[in-house]
Amino acid sequence: MAGRYGPDQLSFAMLIVALVLNLAASILRMALISSLSAVLIVLCFYRMFSRNYEKRRAENQKFMGMWYRIKNFFRRQKDKMRQGKNFRFFKCPSCKNNLRVPKGKGKIYVTCPRCGERFIKKT
């Protein structure tokens, strides 16, 4: 593997998706899914044996940026669910900032810290 790019996070993700597709193809008996799985495996090995470091690194960087956005979205949803017992969440009508307000305070003025907009909400 000297002089080759080698495995990275995108390659591992492609292999996992290919394995899941291959499993689904064997259960559903669909040749199209099986061939898509084979194409993903070939692309994965093409990336690993490539000598074009910069292009592969840029592809992986783009994938990681997308992966972190997805991962952080689900992390925020999990945090919201965990805090949902004690807090209410609102969006500011002007700047769309997410605001967290304690539950059980009745009707209160909520002030957005980002833009200073004030609005009334029931907690």
C-alpha positions as CSV (number, residue, x, y, z in Angstrom):
1,M,0.0,0.0,0.0
2,A,3.0,2.3,-0.2
3,G,2.1,5.4,-2.2
4,R,-1.6,4.6,-2.0
5,Y,-4.3,6.6,-0.3
6,G,-5.6,3.8,2.0
7,P,-8.8,3.5,4.0
8,D,-10.6,6.5,5.5
9,Q,-14.0,7.3,7.1
10,L,-15.7,7.6,3.7
11,S,-14.4,4.2,2.6
12,F,-15.6,2.6,5.8
13,A,-19.0,4.2,5.4
14,M,-19.2,3.0,1.8
15,L,-18.3,-0.5,2.9
16,I,-21.0,-0.5,5.6
17,V,-23.6,0.7,3.2
18,A,-22.5,-1.9,0.7
19,L,-22.8,-4.7,3.3
20,V,-26.3,-3.5,4.4
21,L,-27.4,-3.3,0.7
22,N,-26.0,-6.8,0.1
23,L,-27.9,-8.2,3.1
24,A,-31.1,-6.5,1.9
25,A,-30.6,-7.9,-1.6
26,S,-30.2,-11.4,-0.2
27,I,-33.4,-11.0,1.8
28,L,-35.5,-9.3,-0.9
29,R,-33.9,-11.2,-3.8
30,M,-33.4,-8.1,-5.9
31,A,-30.5,-8.1,-8.4
32,L,-30.5,-4.3,-8.7
33,I,-29.7,-3.8,-5.0
34,S,-27.0,-6.5,-5.2
35,S,-25.4,-4.8,-8.2
36,L,-25.5,-1.4,-6.5
37,S,-23.7,-3.0,-3.6
38,A,-21.0,-4.4,-5.9
39,V,-20.5,-1.0,-7.4
40,L,-20.1,0.6,-4.0
41,I,-17.5,-2.0,-3.1
42,V,-15.6,-1.4,-6.3
43,L,-15.6,2.4,-5.7
44,C,-14.4,1.8,-2.2
45,F,-11.4,-0.2,-3.3
46,Y,-10.7,2.3,-6.1
47,R,-10.5,5.0,-3.5
48,M,-8.2,3.0,-1.2
49,F,-5.8,2.1,-4.0
50,S,-5.8,5.6,-5.5
51,R,-2.6,7.6,-5.7
52,N,-4.4,11.0,-5.9
53,Y,-4.1,12.0,-2.3
54,E,-5.5,15.5,-2.6
55,K,-8.7,14.5,-4.4
56,R,-9.4,11.6,-2.0
57,R,-8.7,13.8,1.0
58,A,-11.1,16.5,-0.3
59,E,-13.8,13.9,-0.9
60,N,-13.3,12.6,2.7
61,Q,-13.4,16.2,4.1
62,K,-16.7,16.9,2.3
63,F,-18.2,13.6,3.6
64,M,-17.0,14.4,7.2
65,G,-18.6,17.9,7.0
66,M,-21.9,16.3,5.9
67,W,-21.6,13.5,8.5
68,Y,-21.0,16.0,11.4
69,R,-24.1,18.1,10.4
70,I,-26.3,15.0,10.4
71,K,-24.7,13.7,13.7
72,N,-25.2,17.1,15.4
73,F,-28.8,17.4,14.3
74,F,-29.6,14.1,16.0
75,R,-27.6,15.1,19.0
76,R,-29.6,18.3,19.4
77,Q,-32.9,16.4,19.0
78,K,-31.8,14.0,21.8
79,D,-30.8,17.0,24.0
80,K,-34.2,18.6,23.4
81,M,-36.0,15.4,24.3
82,R,-34.0,15.1,27.5
83,Q,-34.6,18.7,28.5
84,G,-38.3,18.7,27.4
85,K,-39.5,17.8,30.9
86,N,-38.2,21.1,32.4
87,F,-38.0,23.5,29.4
88,R,-40.1,24.7,26.4
89,F,-38.4,25.6,23.1
90,F,-39.5,28.4,20.9
91,K,-38.2,30.0,17.7
92,C,-37.7,33.8,17.6
93,P,-40.1,35.2,15.0
94,S,-37.6,37.6,13.5
95,C,-34.2,35.8,13.5
96,K,-35.4,32.1,13.9
97,N,-33.0,31.5,16.8
98,N,-33.9,28.6,19.1
99,L,-34.8,29.8,22.6
100,R,-35.2,27.7,25.8
101,V,-37.6,28.8,28.5
102,P,-38.4,27.1,31.8
103,K,-41.8,25.3,31.9
104,G,-44.6,26.3,34.3
105,K,-44.1,30.1,34.4
106,G,-47.4,30.9,32.6
107,K,-47.5,33.7,30.0
108,I,-44.2,35.5,29.9
109,Y,-42.3,37.8,27.7
110,V,-39.5,36.0,25.9
111,T,-36.6,38.2,24.8
112,C,-34.3,36.9,22.1
113,P,-30.6,37.3,23.1
114,R,-29.5,37.5,19.5
115,C,-31.7,40.2,18.1
116,G,-33.6,41.6,21.1
117,E,-37.1,40.8,19.8
118,R,-39.7,40.5,22.6
119,F,-42.7,38.3,22.2
120,I,-45.3,36.6,24.6
121,K,-45.4,32.9,24.9
122,K,-47.2,30.5,27.3
123,T,-44.9,28.1,29.1
